[in-house]
Amino acid sequence: MLTTTLTQWQIFNAVIDHGGYLQASEKLNRSHSSLHHAVQKLQGQLGVKLLTVEGKQVKLTAIGEVMRRRSLRLIEDAQDLERLVGTARQGWETEITVAVEGVYPKDQLMAILTQFHEQGHGTRLKIESVILNGAVEAITRATADLVITPIVPQGYLGTPLMAVKMAPYAHKEHPLVTADVPVETGELHRNLQIVISDRTTQPLPTAIGWLKSEQRWTVSDFHQAREILLSKHGFCWLPAHIIREDIERGDLGLLNTRDKLELLVPLSLVIPSPEKIGPAGRLLADLFRKTATDSSL
């Protein structure tokens, strides 16, 4: 059975923090004797000596040092609980789920998450990476509170955020990259294409990019596609920001096509159930909107 109280541990730590009973009594606006009694009672309940007084100096015993570290964590946890109750009273959600399309720039996402961490009153975030119809399912099934999606399903409204530019890339040694003469679009038919497709229960899965190549390998995310390209197989439509380091090192290159192929993937913010969103959800949505840009990436 618990015999000690949070107040006792707070007094014990105050005596240490302020260098003695007299100094702590002034800070806490309590009598010297009441603090001394509280610490003595705490030691008696535990059956161990936590601190000693040498002249005017208060020193921790070996077990006292251990208990101080543990009790400071206890006090911090109690303060977090009180803050959580306070934010709950104000309507702040305890947790928010956000589904983010895989092409959304990671540096912008991290900037948004950093700001939310500073302003979010301790609300937890569950972040899910989705592709195409994965975002649509998160909206229609309301499995996420906020969704960054390239497709706004019928019956829902979205806030346009940005358009992400995608282009066909391959390994630097791939013939489509090293070709001296620009490659005709028709030539792509005879080359292996790596396709990123969603993993959903939708009857007609959607894939990203031009889909006329006779040879295709289908993967579930951009990172798998990148690994295949680095192994010198195929070409793939990718946003440059995902493979920026590979491009800068010269490992991956843009296909040398006559038509300078590229496509734009529009991204929108959709809130499937606006009536269920509280202050934390509105804050996160505002951060996504503020970070939005009209320029293509």
C-alpha positions as CSV (number, residue, x, y, z in Angstrom):
1,M,0.0,0.0,0.0
2,L,1.3,3.5,-0.9
3,T,2.2,5.4,2.3
4,T,4.0,8.4,0.9
5,T,2.4,11.5,-0.7
6,L,3.4,13.7,-3.6
7,T,3.5,16.7,-1.2
8,Q,6.2,14.9,0.9
9,W,8.3,14.3,-2.2
10,Q,7.9,17.9,-3.3
11,I,9.0,19.1,0.2
12,F,12.0,16.7,0.2
13,N,13.1,18.0,-3.2
14,A,12.5,21.6,-2.2
15,V,14.9,21.2,0.7
16,I,17.6,19.9,-1.6
17,D,16.9,22.4,-4.3
18,H,17.1,25.4,-2.0
19,G,20.0,24.2,0.1
20,G,18.2,23.6,3.4
21,Y,15.1,23.8,5.5
22,L,15.2,27.5,6.2
23,Q,15.7,28.5,2.6
24,A,13.0,26.1,1.4
25,S,10.5,27.4,4.1
26,E,11.0,30.9,2.7
27,K,10.3,29.8,-0.9
28,L,7.3,27.6,0.0
29,N,6.0,30.1,2.6
30,R,5.8,27.4,5.2
31,S,7.4,27.1,8.6
32,H,10.8,25.6,9.0
33,S,9.5,23.0,11.5
34,S,6.7,21.8,9.2
35,L,9.1,21.0,6.5
36,H,11.5,19.3,8.9
37,H,8.6,17.2,10.2
38,A,7.4,16.3,6.7
39,V,10.9,15.0,5.7
40,Q,11.3,13.1,9.0
41,K,7.9,11.5,8.5
42,L,8.8,10.5,4.9
43,Q,12.1,8.9,6.1
44,G,10.2,7.1,8.9
45,Q,7.6,5.7,6.5
46,L,10.3,4.5,4.1
47,G,12.6,3.2,6.8
48,V,15.7,4.7,5.3
49,K,17.6,7.9,5.8
50,L,17.4,10.2,2.7
51,L,19.5,13.1,3.8
52,T,21.8,14.3,6.5
53,V,22.5,17.8,7.9
54,E,26.2,18.8,8.4
55,G,26.3,22.2,9.9
56,K,24.2,24.3,7.6
57,Q,24.6,22.0,4.7
58,V,22.0,19.4,3.6
59,K,23.5,16.3,1.9
60,L,21.8,13.3,0.3
61,T,22.6,9.8,1.3
62,A,23.3,7.2,-1.4
63,I,19.7,6.0,-1.3
64,G,18.6,9.6,-1.1
65,E,20.2,10.3,-4.4
66,V,18.4,7.4,-6.0
67,M,15.0,8.5,-4.5
68,R,15.6,12.1,-5.6
69,R,16.0,11.1,-9.2
70,R,12.9,8.8,-9.1
71,S,10.8,11.4,-7.2
72,L,11.6,14.1,-9.6
73,R,10.2,11.9,-12.4
74,L,7.2,11.3,-10.2
75,I,6.6,15.0,-9.7
76,E,7.0,15.7,-13.4
77,D,4.6,12.9,-14.3
78,A,2.0,14.4,-11.9
79,Q,2.4,17.8,-13.5
80,D,1.9,16.3,-16.9
81,L,-1.3,14.7,-15.7
82,E,-2.6,18.0,-14.4
83,R,-1.7,19.7,-17.7
84,L,-3.5,16.9,-19.6
85,V,-6.6,17.4,-17.6
86,G,-6.4,21.1,-18.2
87,T,-6.1,20.7,-21.9
88,A,-8.9,18.1,-21.9
89,R,-11.2,20.6,-20.2
90,Q,-10.5,23.1,-23.0
91,G,-11.5,20.5,-25.5
92,W,-8.0,19.5,-26.7
93,E,-7.8,16.0,-28.2
94,T,-5.6,13.4,-26.6
95,E,-4.6,12.0,-30.0
96,I,-4.9,12.9,-33.6
97,T,-4.4,10.6,-36.6
98,V,-3.1,12.2,-39.8
99,A,-2.7,10.3,-43.1
100,V,-0.1,11.8,-45.4
101,E,0.3,11.0,-49.1
102,G,3.8,9.6,-49.7
103,V,4.8,12.4,-52.2
104,Y,4.3,15.1,-49.6
105,P,7.7,16.7,-48.9
106,K,9.3,15.3,-45.8
107,D,11.1,18.5,-44.8
108,Q,7.8,20.4,-44.9
109,L,6.1,17.7,-42.9
110,M,8.9,17.8,-40.2
111,A,8.6,21.6,-40.0
112,I,4.9,21.2,-39.4
113,L,5.3,18.5,-36.8
114,T,7.9,20.5,-34.9
115,Q,5.6,23.5,-34.7
116,F,2.7,21.3,-33.6
117,H,4.9,19.7,-30.9
118,E,5.6,23.2,-29.5
119,Q,2.0,24.3,-29.6
120,G,-0.1,21.1,-29.3
121,H,-0.6,20.9,-25.5
122,G,0.8,17.4,-25.4
123,T,-1.7,15.9,-27.9
124,R,-0.3,12.7,-29.4
125,L,0.1,12.3,-33.1
126,K,-0.4,9.1,-35.1
127,I,1.1,9.6,-38.6
128,E,0.3,7.2,-41.4
129,S,2.0,7.2,-44.8
130,V,-0.5,6.4,-47.6
131,I,-0.5,6.2,-51.4
132,L,-3.4,7.3,-53.7
133,N,-6.4,5.2,-52.8
134,G,-4.9,4.7,-49.4
135,A,-5.7,8.4,-48.8
136,V,-9.1,8.0,-50.3
137,E,-9.9,5.1,-47.9
138,A,-8.7,7.1,-44.9
139,I,-11.2,9.8,-45.9
140,T,-14.2,7.7,-46.8
141,R,-13.8,5.4,-43.8
142,A,-12.8,8.3,-41.5
143,T,-9.8,6.3,-40.1
144,A,-7.8,9.6,-40.0
145,D,-8.7,13.0,-38.6
146,L,-6.7,14.8,-41.3
147,V,-5.7,13.5,-44.7
148,I,-3.2,14.9,-47.3
149,T,-4.5,13.4,-50.5
150,P,-4.0,13.7,-54.3
151,I,-7.6,12.6,-54.8
152,V,-10.6,14.3,-53.2
153,P,-13.5,11.8,-53.3
154,Q,-16.9,12.9,-54.3
155,G,-18.9,14.4,-51.4
156,Y,-15.9,15.8,-49.6
157,L,-14.2,19.2,-49.7
158,G,-10.5,19.8,-49.7
159,T,-8.1,22.7,-49.3
160,P,-5.5,22.7,-52.2
161,L,-2.0,22.8,-50.7
162,M,0.5,22.3,-53.5
163,A,1.4,20.4,-56.7
164,V,4.3,18.0,-56.5
165,K,6.3,17.6,-59.8
166,M,7.1,14.1,-60.8
167,A,9.4,12.9,-63.6
168,P,10.9,9.7,-64.9
169,Y,14.3,8.7,-63.4
170,A,16.6,5.7,-63.7
171,H,20.1,4.7,-62.8
172,K,22.9,6.9,-64.3
173,E,24.0,4.0,-66.5
174,H,20.6,3.2,-67.8
175,P,20.3,3.6,-71.6
176,L,17.3,5.9,-71.2
177,V,19.6,8.3,-69.2
178,T,22.8,8.0,-71.2
179,A,21.2,8.1,-74.7
180,D,23.0,10.6,-77.0
181,V,19.8,11.3,-78.8
182,P,16.6,12.2,-76.9
183,V,14.4,9.2,-76.4
184,E,11.0,9.2,-78.1
185,T,8.1,8.5,-75.7
186,G,7.2,5.4,-77.6
187,E,10.6,3.9,-76.7
188,L,9.5,3.6,-73.1
189,H,7.2,0.8,-74.0
190,R,10.1,-1.6,-74.4
191,N,11.7,-0.7,-71.0
192,L,11.0,-2.0,-67.5
193,Q,8.9,0.4,-65.5
194,I,8.8,0.5,-61.7
195,V,5.3,1.4,-60.6
196,I,4.2,2.6,-57.2
197,S,0.7,1.3,-56.4
198,D,-1.5,1.6,-53.4
199,R,-2.3,-1.2,-51.0
200,T,-6.1,-0.9,-50.5
201,T,-9.3,-2.9,-50.8
202,Q,-10.5,-0.7,-53.6
203,P,-11.6,-2.8,-56.6
204,L,-9.4,-0.7,-59.0
205,P,-6.0,0.1,-57.5
206,T,-4.4,3.3,-58.7
207,A,-0.8,3.7,-59.6
208,I,1.4,6.8,-60.0
209,G,2.8,7.8,-63.4
210,W,2.6,6.8,-67.1
211,L,1.5,3.2,-67.4
212,K,2.0,2.0,-70.9
213,S,5.2,0.0,-70.5
214,E,4.9,-3.7,-71.4
215,Q,7.2,-4.7,-68.6
216,R,6.3,-3.5,-65.1
217,W,7.3,-4.2,-61.5
218,T,4.8,-2.9,-59.0
219,V,5.9,-1.8,-55.5
220,S,4.1,-0.3,-52.6
221,D,6.2,2.7,-51.8
222,F,8.8,5.1,-53.2
223,H,11.7,3.7,-51.1
224,Q,11.3,0.3,-52.7
225,A,11.3,1.9,-56.1
226,R,14.4,3.8,-55.3
227,E,16.3,0.7,-54.2
228,I,15.4,-1.1,-57.5
229,L,16.5,1.9,-59.5
230,L,19.8,2.0,-57.6
231,S,20.3,-1.7,-58.5
232,K,20.2,-0.5,-62.2
233,H,16.8,-2.0,-63.1
234,G,14.1,0.0,-64.8
235,F,12.8,3.5,-64.7
236,C,10.2,5.1,-62.4
237,W,8.2,8.3,-62.0
238,L,9.4,10.0,-58.8
239,P,9.3,13.4,-57.1
240,A,12.8,14.8,-57.1
241,H,12.8,15.7,-53.4
242,I,12.6,12.0,-52.4
243,I,15.8,11.1,-54.4
244,R,17.5,14.5,-54.1
245,E,20.7,13.0,-52.5
246,D,20.9,10.3,-55.2
247,I,20.5,12.9,-57.9
248,E,23.2,15.2,-56.3
249,R,25.6,12.2,-56.1
250,G,24.9,11.4,-59.7
251,D,23.6,7.9,-58.9
252,L,20.1,8.6,-60.5
253,G,19.3,10.7,-63.5
254,L,16.4,12.1,-65.4
255,L,15.4,10.2,-68.5
256,N,16.7,11.9,-71.7
257,T,13.2,12.1,-73.3
258,R,12.4,14.3,-76.3
259,D,9.1,15.5,-74.8
260,K,10.7,16.4,-71.4
261,L,8.1,14.3,-69.6
262,E,6.8,15.3,-66.3
263,L,3.5,15.3,-64.4
264,L,2.0,17.3,-61.4
265,V,0.4,15.6,-58.5
266,P,-2.0,18.0,-56.7
267,L,-2.2,17.6,-53.0
268,S,-5.2,18.7,-50.8
269,L,-6.0,18.7,-47.1
270,V,-9.3,16.9,-46.4
271,I,-10.9,16.7,-42.9
272,P,-13.3,13.7,-43.2
273,S,-15.4,14.7,-40.1
274,P,-15.0,18.4,-39.4
275,E,-17.5,18.3,-36.6
276,K,-15.2,16.0,-34.6
277,I,-12.1,18.2,-34.8
278,G,-11.1,20.1,-31.7
279,P,-8.4,22.7,-31.1
280,A,-5.5,20.3,-31.7
281,G,-6.9,19.2,-35.1
282,R,-7.6,22.8,-36.1
283,L,-4.1,23.8,-35.2
284,L,-2.5,21.0,-37.2
285,A,-4.8,21.8,-40.2
286,D,-3.8,25.5,-40.0
287,L,-0.1,24.5,-40.0
288,F,-0.6,22.5,-43.1
289,R,-2.4,25.4,-44.8
290,K,0.2,27.9,-43.8
291,T,3.0,25.7,-45.2
292,A,1.1,25.3,-48.5
293,T,2.7,26.8,-51.6
294,D,1.5,27.5,-55.1
295,S,4.8,26.5,-56.7
296,S,5.4,23.0,-58.0
297,L,8.1,20.8,-56.3
